[in-house]
Amino acid sequence: MTSDDHTHDRTEEHSGETPSEQSTNAERVDDEPELDSSDTQETPQPRADGAGEDGGGGQPGTSDAHEGELDEASKDEQLEEVRENPSGEELTTDHGVKVSDTDNSLKASERGPTLMEDFHFREKMTQFDHESIPERVVHARGTGAHGYFQPYEDPDLGEYDDIADVTKAKVLTNPDQKTPVFVRFSTVVGSRGSSDTVRDVRGFATKFYTEDGNWDLVGNNMPPFFIQDAMEFPDLVHAIKPEPDNAIPQASAAHDTFWDFASLKPEITHMVMWVLSGRALPRAYRMMQGFGVHTFRLINDDGESVFVKFHWTPKLGTHQLVWDETTKLWGKDSDFNRKGLYDVIEEGYDPEWELGVQLFDEEQAEEFDFDVLDPTKIVPETEVPVRPIGKLVLNETPDNFFAETEQVAFHPGNVVPGIDFSNDPLLQGRLFSYQDTQLNRFGSANWDEIPINRPLAERHNNQRAGFMRQEINEGKASYKPNSIGDDDPQEVPEEEGGYEHYNEKIDGKKIRNRSESFQEHFDQARLFWNSMSEPEKQNIVDAAHFELGKVDRMEIRERMVYDLFNNVDHEFATRVAEGIGVEPPDSPGDEMPDHDREDPSLSMENRTPDTIETRKIAILLDDGFEDDHVSELESALEDEGARVKIISKYLGEKSGANGETVEADQHHVAAASVSFDAVVIPGGSESVDTLTQQGDPKHFVAEAFKHYKPIAALGAGTELLEEVELPDIDIAGDGDGTVTSEGVVTSRDGNDLDAFAEAFVDAIAQHRHWGRSPEEVPA
Ligand code: HEM
């Protein structure tokens, strides 16, 4: 479906009109409505109780506040009020004057100077000159989508897991309610135009437009954080951003200043392990976990509180790219993750995550050997299991990137009754920072009035003015207490929905220091290392070789090895040291924890569900391909939810050996193996002969092999694999049937296509085949 179709569908859904009816009904100037002085965009109705009818302060609500029950479509309906569609319309100025010529400026004679009075030129140019706004200071590059959140049945319990005993937040407890959301995924370090597939943390920010106001869960795809106190955040960001003298490198931690900072901050060790792992190279936003990071509080109707950690778990599994692949994607498909999210939603796959909570009370928290207020720590799932409570579904792409994805503004301070903060000193600092930074980005405290940021819940208060104020607040009294407007708007007692913070008892001296309970830095870094499979460990070591290999100063590399990594695991430190010219340490560091604990939930290999939904599969062919190989495999893969593309030397129609034709979706100039999850070479000797004479298909296969991706070949297609020489791989011979060897699925005779397709689907579901030794493959 094209994006135009998409828009029409949605509009149709809401108005019940066909697209053609809508364009006839749109405000066309031919059927100009007669204007009279009482025409307004929307006429507020008097309140049912009569209050405010005298204009004395009360009013029915913000003009676009959602009335009645909120549902999945509510935000879309609210946005519909500000959507503009130029289709079939006449060109006008911003002020509604019809324009006769938008190509030629007004001049004093044909070849004379431009005239100041050309209001259309001035307006067009001024708008253009002011099109950009400051990019986010961090998380500048991102992409977003609309969807909904719904509390749901716990598949393990077989019933709805009601957590109303621990929270009064309706958004988390009403299974009949689909709350609209907008989610923005992002990289952290790079500027707005940087590549998607850099080694970095990913932001996972969700704005829930709940009936009780907006709740922003502004999280990341990794559960710990780099630092413990918000005071350190500007230093962290200055260290990791491009160096200030030459603005190099873009979107990368691989330079002296970041590792200088890291090597002097042992609290960073746990997070650095995650950043060196495949978690920092997500295959897709839809294949990425999300975490609230901090410990938050839930509060119930009785004012009691438990601690909570929030987890998003993707239905499609948690998968990574490999480093060589990411660097190639920077050039060949630099919008890889942005495009990936957009395409799957437009194609009708709706990515889904499960929201889970880890709940624990103060007594349990006391018993952990770490402080739950320390954001460099996780609560291991071996200690507190994750309890699934609902699902997030993303099902609409934005209509306009700037208006929605760029202007959406998150703030961890946006919470609703039933959800509260903990004293995590990083979280506490964030509560100041986000409101403050939005003032810089939007130049006004009225950023909450921008349509994408507006709550669906009604808003009434005494805020009135400021740059770009949208609301027209009626009445004289904009203060409290007042008698002129019946003292409206009224405060709301807690029992009726007024927000109340948890009544925590605090007793202590003002102090500027770091708690003793925040001083241990290596235990969970070691837990993470222990929990990795060997290929995952190798990925971490390789990443450290790259990152620290880019560090010029030897003393920084040494500190990383001796002071940090050697306190995580001696073997790890030794393996890293060997690759970066540092003398390997003789013995483990003094602070290395003495434990072999593992948490299976930390390894991505344990997060590989049996599905190939949304994976992209390339079929390489040319004229003379074996018709049934292509048609049967294509339908078998598509039946499992995969997306199949035909790739050939040139675009256009390709003829099969038995007369069927297919259309090439992409040609080798534009298609690269790095954009796909798996590749197939169907049989047909003429097709395979042509492919074998070209470098591109062989490179495609060799590169897919190097990146551990599933590969399949049928009939004569197996000859191409032999030509490429895949090391230590068994290729099927005559009469062998289907042979699977480290994710390479082959059949020489190509007779049993069902069994072949099944073996290939299994290989794709495993995502990557780490048992290969692709080092010698030249790709
Ligand atoms: C004291 C620590 C932190 C400070 C001061 C801070 C500050 C900021 C700032 C200024 C922005 C730009 C916001 C904008 O212009 O719209 C931002 C964005 C963001 N931050 Fe933080 N941050 C901190 C820690 C964290 C942590 C721990 C997380 C994850 C739990 C996080 C997740 C995000 C995300 C996801 C965004 C992007 C939101 C979007 O998509 O617009 N930040 N942060």
Residues whose N, C-alpha, C, O or C-beta is under 5 A from the ligand:
A	BS01	HEM	R136 V137 V138 H139 G142 R184 S186 G203 F204 A205 V218 G219 N220 F225 A230 F233 F291 G292 V293 V408 A409 F410 L426 G429 R430 S433 T437 R441
